[in-house]
Amino acid sequence: MKKHPAQLETLVLDQLPEEAVPSYESALLAVSATVSLFRDEARDTWRIEAVRDTLADQDALQAALALAAGLTGHEAVLERTLTESDGWLARTIEAFPEQAIGRRFLVRPTHVPARPTYGRIPLTLDAGLAFGSGEHASTQGCLMALEGLARRPRRVLDLGSGSGILAMAAAKLFRVCALATDIEPWSVRVAEENAGMNGLKPRVRAILADGWNHRMLRAQAPFDLVFANILARPLCAMAKSLGDHLAPGGTAILAGLLGTQVRMVLAAHRRAGLVLERRVSVGPWATLVLRRRG
């Protein structure tokens, strides 16, 4: 029997204020196959487009949008249009090429044949992954911040790990073990699969955890290096917990925030005893490298 291609739809959120972009982008990433961002310079607003299967969970979409609205105080209007599915997956694969990031890393999708990397560390990922594929500026900023670390960490945590790309990068760069955590079971499964595909089992372990609320995190703390590529407001809310679980002299790499949100995030972490070492900017997105005093 011939299998008919899935019917796709495009979701559009238009005229978003900049401060609402991270939350709504995260909402659509949770329920869509791919997400793109566009800035309207004239209006100083943003447009987010996502593509997904029309049969996908509608309740999950509404819940994600409601959460974003609650976090931002901005209720976005959702536009939906049907999208031709023929050739869409092929175009998506073509749009996800092998990419060099910073001086050290090479993100290679599974559809690209393996070849010698000559001085770069390869990270193999599936082209179908929307979050943590290396395409987003926040992921790029984290990898660029990682390669600039002067000291080799012994205990590494990737908080909100998505595909597990940052945990894998640290494990390969420093030849250490890394713990990857996420609140989504699907992300945990994907991170485990990626770790195996990159030859990093059992050095990279993925577990289901809500922030710092897991016994394994408390047992393995304090950490020498913590990644938190999430959103500005959750970063602020967890600043004290990060400071409590970071080793003296340890490093935190924070991302998922816009340049306009840096001051807010820095203030929360300075109160937790962390100081800014440097900032990496990729487009409008910022990555902060913080260190705990001591």
FIDREN-934657 format. One record per residue (C-alpha): residue in one letter; residue number from 0; x, y, z. Coordinates in steps of 0.1 Angstrom, whole numbers, plus 2048, in hexadecimal, padded with zeros to 3 digits. Last residue first. Layout:
# FIDREN-934657
("A" NUM (X Y Z))
...
//
This chain:
# FIDREN-934657
("G" 293 (96E 938 9C4))
("R" 292 (954 94D 9B2))
("R" 291 (93D 93A 99B))
("R" 290 (944 941 976))
("L" 289 (92D 94C 95B))
("V" 288 (92E 949 935))
("L" 287 (910 959 926))
("T" 286 (901 951 904))
("A" 285 (8EE 96C 8F1))
("W" 284 (8D5 96B 8D4))
("P" 283 (8CE 989 8BD))
("G" 282 (8E7 97D 8A3))
("V" 281 (900 966 8B4))
("S" 280 (90E 977 8D3))
("V" 279 (927 966 8EB))
("R" 278 (92C 977 90D))
("R" 277 (949 974 924))
("E" 276 (954 96D 948))
("L" 275 (935 979 95A))
("V" 274 (934 973 980))
("L" 273 (91F 95B 994))
("G" 272 (916 95E 9B9))
("A" 271 (8F1 958 9B7))
("R" 270 (8E9 97D 9B7))
("R" 269 (900 980 999))
("H" 268 (8EA 965 989))
("A" 267 (8CA 979 98C))
("A" 266 (8DA 999 97F))
("L" 265 (8EA 987 962))
("V" 264 (8C9 979 956))
("M" 263 (8B8 99B 957))
("R" 262 (8D5 9AD 946))
("V" 261 (8D7 993 92B))
("Q" 260 (8B2 995 921))
("T" 259 (8B6 9AF 904))
("G" 258 (8D1 999 8F5))
("L" 257 (8B8 97D 8F1))
("L" 256 (8B9 95E 907))
("G" 255 (8BB 939 900))
("A" 254 (8DE 937 90F))
("L" 253 (8F1 932 92F))
("I" 252 (914 922 932))
("A" 251 (91C 91C 957))
("T" 250 (940 918 963))
("G" 249 (94E 90B 983))
("G" 248 (967 91F 999))
("P" 247 (955 912 9B8))
("A" 246 (940 8F5 9AC))
("L" 245 (91D 8FC 99E))
("H" 244 (900 8EC 9B0))
("D" 243 (8F7 90A 9C7))
("G" 242 (8FD 924 9AC))
("L" 241 (8E6 911 994))
("S" 240 (8CB 90E 9AE))
("K" 239 (8CD 933 9B5))
("A" 238 (8CA 93B 990))
("M" 237 (8AD 924 98A))
("A" 236 (892 93F 987))
("C" 235 (8A9 955 972))
("L" 234 (8B0 939 959))
("P" 233 (88B 931 958))
("R" 232 (884 955 94E))
("A" 231 (8A0 957 933))
("L" 230 (898 937 921))
("I" 229 (8AA 915 91D))
("N" 228 (8CE 90E 914))
("A" 227 (8DB 906 937))
("F" 226 (8FE 8F7 935))
("V" 225 (910 8EF 956))
("L" 224 (935 8E9 95A))
("D" 223 (948 8E0 97A))
("F" 222 (92A 8D1 98A))
("P" 221 (924 8CE 9B0))
("A" 220 (911 8B8 9AE))
("Q" 219 (90E 894 9A4))
("A" 218 (8F6 889 9C0))
("R" 217 (8E0 8A9 9BD))
("L" 216 (8DD 8A3 997))
("M" 215 (8D6 87F 99C))
("R" 214 (8BA 886 9B6))
("H" 213 (8A6 89B 99D))
("N" 212 (896 8BC 9A1))
("W" 211 (8B0 8D3 992))
("G" 210 (89C 8DB 973))
("D" 209 (881 8C1 96E))
("A" 208 (894 8A0 966))
("L" 207 (892 884 94D))
("I" 206 (8B5 875 949))
("A" 205 (8CF 874 92E))
("R" 204 (8F2 865 933))
("V" 203 (910 86F 91F))
("R" 202 (930 85B 927))
("P" 201 (91D 83A 924))
("K" 200 (919 83C 906))
("L" 199 (92B 856 8F2))
("G" 198 (931 845 8D1))
("N" 197 (920 861 8BE))
("M" 196 (901 84C 8B3))
("G" 195 (8FE 840 8D7))
("A" 194 (8FE 863 8E5))
("N" 193 (8E5 86D 8CA))
("E" 192 (8CD 851 8D4))
("E" 191 (8CF 85B 8F9))
("A" 190 (8C9 880 8F0))
("V" 189 (8AA 875 8DB))
("R" 188 (89C 861 8F8))
("V" 187 (8A1 87E 910))
("S" 186 (891 896 8F8))
("W" 185 (872 880 8F4))
("P" 184 (86E 87D 91A))
("E" 183 (86D 8A3 91C))
("I" 182 (878 8B3 93D))
("D" 181 (89D 8B1 932))
("T" 180 (8BE 8A6 941))
("A" 179 (8E0 89E 933))
("L" 178 (8FC 892 94A))
("A" 177 (91F 893 93C))
("C" 176 (93E 87D 940))
("V" 175 (960 88A 935))
("R" 174 (976 889 917))
("F" 173 (97A 8AF 916))
("L" 172 (96E 8B7 8F3))
("K" 171 (95A 897 8ED))
("A" 170 (947 898 90E))
("A" 169 (942 8BE 90C))
("A" 168 (934 8BB 8E8))
("M" 167 (91E 89D 8F2))
("A" 166 (90F 8B1 910))
("L" 165 (909 8CE 8F8))
("I" 164 (8F8 8BA 8DD))
("G" 163 (8E1 8A7 8F4))
("S" 162 (8C3 8AA 8DC))
("G" 161 (8B0 8BF 8F5))
("S" 160 (8C7 8C4 913))
("G" 159 (8B2 8D7 92B))
("L" 158 (8CF 8D8 944))
("D" 157 (8EF 8CA 935))
("L" 156 (905 8C1 953))
("V" 155 (92A 8BA 954))
("R" 154 (940 8AD 970))
("R" 153 (966 8AC 96A))
("P" 152 (96B 8CD 958))
("R" 151 (98B 8D4 944))
("R" 150 (996 8F8 948))
("A" 149 (99B 913 92E))
("L" 148 (978 914 920))
("G" 147 (976 924 8FD))
("E" 146 (969 905 8EC))
("L" 145 (94B 906 902))
("A" 144 (941 92A 8FA))
("M" 143 (941 923 8D5))
("L" 142 (92C 904 8DB))
("C" 141 (914 918 8F1))
("G" 140 (911 933 8D7))
("Q" 139 (909 91A 8BC))
("T" 138 (8ED 90B 8D1))
("S" 137 (8DF 92E 8D7))
("A" 136 (8E2 937 8B2))
("H" 135 (8CC 91A 8A8))
("E" 134 (8D9 904 88C))
("G" 133 (8ED 8ED 8A3))
("S" 132 (8D2 8D2 8A3))
("G" 131 (8C8 8D9 8C7))
("F" 130 (8A3 8DC 8C1))
("A" 129 (893 8D4 89F))
("L" 128 (8A0 8B1 89B))
("G" 127 (897 8A2 879))
("A" 126 (8BB 8A6 86C))
("D" 125 (8C7 88C 885))
("L" 124 (8E7 894 897))
("T" 123 (90C 88C 894))
("L" 122 (924 8A1 8A8))
("P" 121 (947 8A3 898))
("I" 120 (964 8B2 8AA))
("R" 119 (97A 8C7 893))
("G" 118 (99F 8C4 88C))
("Y" 117 (99E 8B2 86B))
("T" 116 (979 8A6 868))
("P" 115 (97E 886 854))
("R" 114 (95E 87B 843))
("A" 113 (93C 86E 84D))
("P" 112 (921 86F 833))
("V" 111 (906 88A 838))
("H" 110 (8E3 87D 83E))
("T" 109 (8EA 879 863))
("P" 108 (8EF 89E 868))
("R" 107 (913 8A9 870))
("V" 106 (91A 8C5 889))
("L" 105 (93F 8CE 888))
("F" 104 (94F 8DC 8A7))
("R" 103 (971 8EC 8AF))
("R" 102 (976 90F 8A2))
("G" 101 (953 91C 8A5))
("I" 100 (938 908 894))
("A" 99 (93E 8F5 874))
("Q" 98 (91E 8EA 863))
("E" 97 (913 8CB 850))
("P" 96 (8F3 8D4 83E))
("F" 95 (8D0 8D7 84C))
("A" 94 (8BC 8E9 830))
("E" 93 (8C1 8CC 819))
("I" 92 (8B0 8B6 833))
("T" 91 (893 8CD 836))
("R" 90 (88F 8CF 810))
("A" 89 (88E 8A9 80F))
("L" 88 (874 8A9 82B))
("W" 87 (85E 8C2 818))
("G" 86 (860 8AF 7F7))
("D" 85 (83B 8A9 7F6))
("S" 84 (82B 8B6 816))
("E" 83 (81A 8D4 808))
("T" 82 (811 8EB 825))
("L" 81 (7EE 8F3 834))
("T" 80 (7EB 914 845))
("R" 79 (7E8 91E 86A))
("E" 78 (7EA 940 87A))
("L" 77 (7EE 943 8A0))
("V" 76 (7E8 964 8B2))
("A" 75 (801 96B 8CE))
("E" 74 (7F6 972 8F2))
("H" 73 (812 986 902))
("G" 72 (816 984 928))
("T" 71 (837 973 921))
("L" 70 (836 954 938))
("G" 69 (810 950 936))
("A" 68 (80F 954 910))
("A" 67 (82B 93A 90C))
("L" 66 (819 922 923))
("A" 65 (7F9 927 90F))
("L" 64 (80C 921 8EE))
("A" 63 (81A 900 8FB))
("A" 62 (7F8 8F5 909))
("Q" 61 (7E7 8FD 8E7))
("L" 60 (801 8E9 8D4))
("A" 59 (800 8CB 8EC))
("D" 58 (7DA 8CB 8E9))
("Q" 57 (7DD 8C9 8C3))
("D" 56 (7F3 8AA 8C3))
("A" 55 (800 8A5 8A0))
("L" 54 (7E8 89B 884))
("T" 53 (7EF 8BB 870))
("D" 52 (814 8B1 870))
("R" 51 (82B 8CE 877))
("V" 50 (83C 8ED 869))
("A" 49 (845 90B 87E))
("E" 48 (847 931 876))
("I" 47 (850 94C 88F))
("R" 46 (84E 971 886))
("W" 45 (85F 98C 89A))
("T" 44 (85A 9B1 8A1))
("D" 43 (86E 9D1 89D))
("R" 42 (854 9DF 885))
("A" 41 (86D 9E9 86A))
("E" 40 (886 9CE 872))
("D" 39 (86D 9B1 86F))
("R" 38 (881 994 87D))
("F" 37 (87C 970 871))
("L" 36 (87E 950 885))
("S" 35 (87B 92C 879))
("V" 34 (86E 90C 88A))
("T" 33 (870 8E8 87E))
("A" 32 (85E 8C8 887))
("S" 31 (845 8D7 89F))
("V" 30 (837 8D1 8C2))
("A" 29 (852 8DA 8DA))
("L" 28 (864 8F1 8C2))
("L" 27 (844 906 8C0))
("A" 26 (843 90D 8E5))
("S" 25 (869 914 8E6))
("E" 24 (865 92E 8CB))
("Y" 23 (848 93D 8DE))
("S" 22 (85D 940 8FE))
("P" 21 (87C 94E 8EC))
("V" 20 (868 967 8D7))
("A" 19 (854 979 8F2))
("E" 18 (86F 992 8FB))
("E" 17 (873 99C 8D7))
("P" 16 (84F 9A6 8D2))
("L" 15 (83C 98E 8BB))
("Q" 14 (82C 99C 89B))
("D" 13 (824 97A 88D))
("L" 12 (81F 957 89A))
("V" 11 (81C 93F 87C))
("L" 10 (815 91A 87B))
("T" 9 (81A 907 85A))
("E" 8 (807 8E7 855))
("L" 7 (811 8C5 848))
("Q" 6 (7FD 8A8 83A))
("A" 5 (811 888 83D))
("P" 4 (81C 878 81D))
("H" 3 (806 85B 810))
("K" 2 (814 838 815))
("K" 1 (80E 822 7F7))
("M" 0 (800 800 800))
//
